[in-house]
């Protein structure tokens, strides 16, 4: 039984790695924003996309719970700034993509449930302060050929698989260990000594 359980963990890590590669390549080929959505409560993941303008917010998500509700609240805060006659293109640019509507990528297949006792333990991406432990986490892939740095931790209750996603290549490395707390560095674009 243990061997089967651990096989489920390994195959889930492989399947998710293939999903990351697919979303990364598809963003470049289709010239659109792709993302993997990971529901940490239901232990399922799927790939979605948008053709709308989209940019990540400069402010990182806080806390350990991800949700679509948080995105909706941010959108409402920003849309309160506009007049009713503001051009839609201007709104989309100013909102940083919060008006973007994501659609499930049917060519990527149906949502993928994690098998058996395998579950998402924690997920961290570059737009989060801390790893999410519940809710929905998103890993974004940009049409310019890069993605966010990310760490995805899977567990079967006994063993762990850590998937590290590298931003410039979209490559994934898999480790047989738990996630280290990510170190967040804010780069303002200036070299040391610049004023």
C-alpha positions as CSV (number, residue, x, y, z in Angstrom):
1,X,0.0,0.0,0.0
2,X,2.9,2.4,0.8
3,X,4.5,1.8,-2.5
4,X,1.2,2.6,-4.4
5,X,0.7,5.7,-2.2
6,X,4.3,7.0,-3.0
7,X,3.8,6.1,-6.7
8,X,0.7,8.4,-6.6
9,X,2.9,11.2,-5.1
10,X,5.6,10.7,-7.8
11,X,3.1,10.5,-10.6
12,X,1.3,13.7,-9.4
13,X,4.6,15.5,-9.3
14,X,5.4,14.4,-12.9
15,X,1.9,15.3,-14.1
16,X,2.1,18.8,-12.6
17,X,5.6,19.3,-14.1
18,X,4.1,18.5,-17.5
19,X,1.3,21.0,-16.8
20,X,3.8,23.7,-16.0
21,X,5.8,23.0,-19.2
22,X,2.5,23.0,-21.2
23,X,1.3,26.3,-19.8
24,X,4.7,27.9,-20.3
25,X,5.0,26.8,-24.0
26,X,1.4,27.6,-24.7
27,X,1.7,31.2,-23.4
28,X,4.6,31.7,-25.9
29,X,2.9,30.0,-28.8
30,X,-0.5,31.6,-28.3
31,X,0.9,35.0,-27.2
32,X,-1.4,35.1,-24.2
33,X,-1.3,34.9,-20.4
34,X,-1.7,31.4,-19.1
35,X,-1.9,30.3,-15.5
36,X,-2.2,27.1,-13.4
37,X,-4.9,27.3,-10.7
38,X,-4.3,25.0,-7.7
39,X,-7.2,24.5,-5.3
40,X,-5.5,23.5,-2.0
41,X,-8.8,22.6,-0.4
42,X,-10.2,20.4,-3.2
43,X,-6.7,19.1,-4.2
44,X,-7.3,19.7,-7.9
45,X,-5.5,21.8,-10.5
46,X,-6.3,23.1,-14.0
47,X,-4.9,25.4,-16.7
48,X,-6.6,28.6,-17.7
49,X,-5.8,31.6,-19.9
50,X,-6.9,35.2,-20.8
51,X,-6.4,37.2,-24.0
52,X,-7.2,40.4,-21.9
53,X,-4.4,42.7,-20.8
54,X,-3.0,41.4,-17.5
55,X,-0.2,42.4,-15.1
56,X,0.5,41.2,-11.6
57,X,0.0,43.7,-8.8
58,X,3.1,45.2,-7.4
59,X,1.8,44.6,-3.9
60,X,2.1,40.9,-2.9
61,X,-0.8,38.8,-1.6
62,X,-0.6,38.6,2.2
63,X,-1.6,35.7,4.5
64,X,-1.6,32.0,3.9
65,X,-5.0,31.7,2.1
66,X,-5.5,32.3,-1.6
67,X,-8.9,33.0,-3.1
68,X,-10.7,34.5,-6.1
69,X,-12.5,36.7,-3.5
70,X,-9.3,38.6,-2.8
71,X,-8.9,39.3,-6.5
72,X,-12.5,40.5,-6.7
73,X,-12.0,42.9,-3.7
74,X,-8.9,44.4,-5.3
75,X,-10.8,44.9,-8.6
76,X,-13.6,46.7,-6.7
77,X,-11.1,49.0,-4.9
78,X,-9.6,50.0,-8.3
79,X,-12.8,50.3,-10.3
80,X,-14.1,52.9,-7.7
81,X,-11.5,55.3,-9.1
82,X,-13.0,55.5,-12.6
83,X,-15.7,57.7,-14.0
84,X,-18.5,56.0,-16.0
85,X,-17.2,57.4,-19.3
86,X,-13.6,56.2,-18.8
87,X,-12.4,54.3,-21.9
88,X,-12.3,50.5,-21.4
89,X,-8.8,50.1,-22.7
90,X,-7.5,52.8,-20.3
91,X,-9.3,51.0,-17.4
92,X,-7.8,47.7,-18.3
93,X,-4.3,49.2,-18.4
94,X,-4.8,51.1,-15.1
95,X,-6.3,48.0,-13.3
96,X,-3.1,46.0,-14.0
97,X,-5.3,43.3,-15.5
98,X,-7.8,42.9,-12.7
99,X,-10.5,43.2,-15.3
100,X,-9.1,40.2,-17.1
101,X,-11.3,37.2,-17.4
102,X,-9.7,33.8,-17.3
103,X,-11.2,30.9,-19.1
104,X,-10.3,27.2,-18.6
105,X,-8.0,26.0,-21.4
106,X,-10.1,23.1,-22.7
107,X,-7.2,22.0,-25.0
108,X,-5.2,21.3,-21.8
109,X,-7.9,18.9,-20.6
110,X,-10.2,18.7,-17.6
111,X,-9.3,19.7,-14.1
112,X,-6.8,17.2,-12.6
113,X,-7.6,15.7,-9.2
114,X,-4.7,14.6,-7.1
115,X,-5.0,10.8,-6.5
116,X,-5.5,8.9,-3.3
117,X,-4.0,10.7,-0.2
118,X,-1.9,13.1,-2.3
119,X,-2.6,16.7,-1.6
120,X,-1.2,20.2,-2.0
121,X,0.5,21.0,1.3
122,X,1.7,24.6,0.4
123,X,2.1,26.7,-2.7
124,X,4.2,29.8,-3.1
125,X,4.6,32.0,-6.2
126,X,6.4,35.3,-6.7
127,X,3.3,37.4,-6.1
128,X,2.8,36.1,-2.5
129,X,4.4,37.1,0.8
130,X,3.9,33.6,2.3
131,X,3.1,30.2,1.0
132,X,-0.7,29.5,0.6
133,X,-2.0,26.6,2.7
134,X,-5.6,26.9,1.6
135,X,-7.8,28.5,-1.0
136,X,-6.7,28.8,-4.7
137,X,-3.1,29.6,-5.7
138,X,-2.2,30.8,-9.2
139,X,1.1,30.4,-11.1
140,X,1.2,32.8,-14.0
141,X,3.0,32.3,-17.4
142,X,3.7,35.4,-19.6
143,X,3.7,35.5,-23.4
144,X,7.2,36.9,-23.4
145,X,8.6,33.5,-22.3
146,X,8.9,33.7,-18.5
147,X,6.9,32.8,-15.5
148,X,6.9,33.6,-11.8
149,X,9.3,31.8,-9.5
150,X,7.3,29.2,-7.6
151,X,7.5,26.3,-5.1
152,X,4.7,23.7,-5.0
153,X,4.7,21.2,-2.1
154,X,2.9,17.9,-2.5
155,X,2.5,15.3,0.2
156,X,0.9,11.9,0.7
157,X,1.0,12.3,4.5
158,X,4.4,10.6,4.8
159,X,6.6,11.9,2.1
160,X,7.0,15.2,0.4
161,X,7.7,16.3,-3.2
162,X,8.8,19.9,-3.8
163,X,8.5,21.3,-7.3
164,X,10.6,24.5,-7.9
165,X,9.7,26.5,-11.0
166,X,12.4,28.7,-12.5
167,X,11.2,32.0,-14.0
168,X,13.3,32.5,-17.1
169,X,13.1,29.0,-18.5
170,X,9.9,27.5,-17.0
171,X,11.9,24.5,-15.9
172,X,10.9,22.5,-12.9
173,X,13.2,20.7,-10.5
174,X,11.7,18.1,-8.1
175,X,13.1,17.5,-4.6
176,X,12.2,14.8,-2.0
177,X,11.8,17.3,0.8
178,X,9.6,20.0,2.4
179,X,9.6,23.6,1.2
180,X,12.0,26.1,2.8
181,X,10.4,29.4,3.7
182,X,11.0,31.5,0.5
183,X,13.2,34.6,0.8
184,X,11.4,37.6,-0.6
185,X,13.6,40.3,-2.1
186,X,12.2,43.6,-3.4
187,X,14.3,44.8,-6.3
188,X,13.7,48.5,-7.1
189,X,15.9,48.3,-10.1
190,X,18.8,50.3,-8.7
191,X,22.3,48.9,-8.2
192,X,24.0,49.1,-4.8
193,X,25.4,52.6,-4.4
194,X,22.9,54.3,-6.7
195,X,20.9,57.2,-5.4
